[in-house]
Amino acid sequence: MTHHKYNESIIISITEWINNNLDQRLSVNDIAEKAGYSKWYLQKLFTRYHNETLARYIRRRKLNASVNDLKHSGTPIITLALKYHFESQQSFTRSFRQIMGCTPSACRKRRLRDGAKQQSGNADNLCAQCSYRQHESSEPVSVSSHGTAQTVALHDAG
């Protein structure tokens, strides 16, 4: 049982470190080395604790942090992509759309609902807290059981 608690404290420590260093290049290999585990074992522990892979967690947290930048600054999207260490604006936009369900530019245009501003640091998906209804979009988005956004095609029956 002590070993389980030790592993849990390592994962909590690594998670906090990731959340405090989102503007750094965060690789699974570097994080595993920092934790003192093989990357395979760390990924297994992390997935067991968080119910998502380490890489996906990092990507989601970086994208969530970028929402704050989109909402509260005029920083160009390419600059945000580079700040959060995405390879290009296209890969940033693709990841953003996959996880958040909209593009960075669409996110920037929407306002956070009143209650969402106080919760912005803890939310898993700030874009879901926008004063935007997905059915108003020209491309409706649904969220799969894995938490990824998928465009839903609408076909006219007539």
Long-range contacts (C-beta under 8 A, 24 or more apart in sequence): 7-45, 8-49, 10-35, 10-36, 10-37, 10-45, 11-45, 11-46, 11-49, 11-50, 14-42, 14-46, 15-50, 15-57, 18-57, 18-58, 18-61, 19-61, 22-61, 22-62, 22-65, 22-84, 23-65, 23-83, 23-84, 23-85, 24-85, 25-85, 26-58, 26-62, 26-85, 28-54, 28-55, 52-147, 59-95, 59-99, 60-99, 60-124, 62-86, 63-95, 63-96, 63-99, 63-100, 64-123, 64-124, 64-125, 64-126, 66-92, 66-96, 66-104, 67-100, 67-107, 67-120, 67-126, 67-127, 68-120, 68-126, 70-104, 70-107, 70-108, 71-107, 71-108, 71-111, 71-112, 71-126, 77-104, 77-105, 77-108, 80-104, 97-149, 98-148, 98-149, 99-125, 99-147, 99-148, 99-149, 100-125, 100-126, 100-127, 100-128, 100-149, 101-125, 101-127, 101-128, 101-134, 101-141, 101-143, 101-149, 102-127, 102-132, 102-137, 102-141, 102-149
